[in-house]
Amino acid sequence: MSTSMSKVKYRLGKLKPSVDSIKKGLIVVVFFAILIVAWQIVVTLLKVPVWLFPSPYDIYLSYINDASRYLLKHVLATLNEVILGFAAGVSIGILLGTAVFYSVFLRRVIYPLAIFVKVIPIVAIAPLLTIWFGFGIESKIVICALITFFPVLVSTILGLASVDVSMIDLLSSLSASGLQVFFKVRLQWALPYIFSALKISITSAVIGAVIGEFVGAPQGLGSMMLIAQSYMDTPLMFVMLTALAIMGIILFAVICIAEILIVPWASSTETKT
């Protein structure tokens, strides 16, 4: 019991920001503040039309006067598509990656098929998926899952194959079963690889959801951007872009926190290097 509590405390301790991380965060905040001020000054001095390139103040006014009434609704719609599609893609990627690793037959069949699906631009198949699954949330979930599963599939295979052979030999000498070898060694060894893929996939899933909403959706940030484009409402488009960026950053941060909690040895290795 005390050992498990010490592990929990160790992992939670890694989430506490250090002085260096706070300094780096402040530098980023100051940089973006300077960038926004410079943006406002340049646009004002050059008298750039609002429809062409709005200033930060114009974007703020668009949010206060218009977007604030319905922005949360569309953010939640897109977020729901991203999370469900991401979860489906990760589950399929890990299961298929494990199956492909242990089966030569599946490796010859599924791996080429996965590469075939990957090389087709998602923009090209999004209209087809909309025809098959409709304009509702289902087609967006499928798009996000397709974007997500391939990096997870490849990383799972690489992670399972990267185990030190001496560790497998040691467990075999101790009469460990195949399941014990998988859960005690191979899966633990593959987790850092999988989390690297998750960081890539979560931001790609946001892009996939927006692409699906561009093709057709009753709600979501992508559909609102199309409506704003039809009215030449550039400030509103920037509001939606900002919401998408914040969503992607938060989701990426969640994956990073989960990695620290689940595989703290991987994050500590990255910090040393």
Secondary structure, 3 states (H helix, E strand, C coil): CHHHHHHHHHHHHCCCCCHHHHHHHHHHHHHHHHHHHHHHHHHHHHCCCCCCCCCHHHHHHHHHHCHHHCHHHHHHHHHHHHHHHHHHHHHHHHHHHHHHHHCHHHHHHHHHHHHHHHHCCHHHHHHHHHHHHCCCHHHHHHHHHHHHHHHHHHHHHHHHHCCCHHHHHHHHHCCCCHHHHHHHHHHHHHHHHHHHHHHHHHHHHHHHHHHHHHHCCCCCHHHHHHHHHHCCCHHHHHHHHHHHHHHHHHHHHHHHHHHHHHCHHHHHHHHHC
